[in-house]
């Protein structure tokens, strides 16, 4: 049985470049490169990327306004949807 290596990190421009060609097809039509690039360059936004075995399979964004943070989106690559990789759990990593 193959063990999945799951990694969550802050998204950078290189991550965006890595998914540039599949962004609209494999994620959602809304996510074109220029819109997404402006989002990750926004100093009030933070995006996290989820990689399984070094493949980007999802990302999430938050928008920081004053002392609050709003979740703007959670996006999972179409072929990984429904697999419960991102199932809510109340167990926090130690």
C-alpha positions as CSV (number, residue, x, y, z in Angstrom):
1,X,0.0,0.0,0.0
2,X,1.4,3.4,-1.0
3,X,1.6,6.0,1.7
4,X,0.6,9.5,0.7
5,X,3.0,12.3,1.6
6,X,0.7,15.3,2.4
7,X,2.3,18.7,2.6
8,X,0.6,22.1,3.3
9,X,2.5,25.3,2.8
10,X,2.0,28.9,1.9
11,X,1.6,29.2,-1.8
12,X,4.2,31.1,-3.8
13,X,4.5,32.2,-7.4
14,X,6.4,29.0,-8.3
15,X,3.4,26.9,-7.2
16,X,1.2,29.0,-9.4
17,X,3.5,28.5,-12.3
18,X,3.4,24.7,-11.7
19,X,-0.4,24.6,-12.1
20,X,-0.7,27.4,-14.7
21,X,-1.5,25.1,-17.6
22,X,-4.1,23.0,-15.8
23,X,-5.6,25.7,-13.6
24,X,-8.9,26.2,-15.5
25,X,-9.3,22.6,-16.6
26,X,-8.4,20.7,-13.5
27,X,-9.7,23.0,-10.8
28,X,-12.5,25.3,-11.9
29,X,-13.3,27.7,-14.8
30,X,-13.1,30.7,-12.5
31,X,-9.4,30.2,-11.8
32,X,-7.5,31.8,-14.6
33,X,-3.9,32.6,-14.2
34,X,-4.2,36.4,-14.1
35,X,-7.0,36.5,-11.5
36,X,-5.1,34.0,-9.3
37,X,-1.8,35.8,-9.7
38,X,-3.4,39.1,-8.5
39,X,-4.9,37.2,-5.5
40,X,-1.6,35.8,-4.3
41,X,0.1,39.1,-4.8
42,X,-2.5,40.9,-2.7
43,X,-0.7,41.7,0.7
44,X,-4.0,41.1,2.5
45,X,-4.5,37.6,1.1
46,X,-2.7,34.4,2.1
47,X,-3.1,31.2,0.0
48,X,-2.1,27.7,1.2
49,X,-1.3,24.9,-1.2
50,X,-1.9,21.2,-0.5
51,X,0.4,18.7,-2.1
52,X,0.1,14.9,-2.1
53,X,3.3,13.2,-3.2
54,X,4.5,16.6,-4.5
55,X,1.5,17.1,-6.7
56,X,-0.7,20.2,-6.1
57,X,-4.2,18.9,-5.4
58,X,-5.8,21.8,-3.7
59,X,-5.5,25.3,-2.3
60,X,-7.3,27.6,0.1
61,X,-7.2,31.4,0.6
62,X,-7.9,33.7,3.4
63,X,-8.4,37.5,3.3
64,X,-7.1,39.4,6.3
65,X,-9.0,42.6,7.2
66,X,-7.8,44.4,10.3
67,X,-7.9,41.8,13.1
68,X,-10.1,39.2,11.2
69,X,-9.5,36.6,8.6
70,X,-12.2,35.4,6.2
71,X,-11.9,32.1,4.2
72,X,-12.3,33.2,0.6
73,X,-12.2,29.7,-1.0
74,X,-11.2,26.1,-0.7
75,X,-10.5,24.4,-4.1
76,X,-9.7,20.8,-4.8
77,X,-8.5,19.4,-8.0
78,X,-11.4,17.7,-9.8
79,X,-9.9,14.2,-9.8
80,X,-9.3,14.3,-6.0
81,X,-12.8,15.5,-5.1
82,X,-15.0,13.1,-3.2
83,X,-12.0,11.1,-1.8
84,X,-12.3,12.6,1.6
85,X,-8.6,13.8,1.6
86,X,-9.8,17.1,3.1
87,X,-12.3,15.7,5.5
88,X,-12.8,17.8,8.6
89,X,-11.3,16.5,11.7
90,X,-11.2,17.9,15.2
91,X,-7.7,16.4,15.7
92,X,-5.1,19.1,15.4
93,X,-1.5,18.1,14.4
94,X,1.0,18.1,17.3
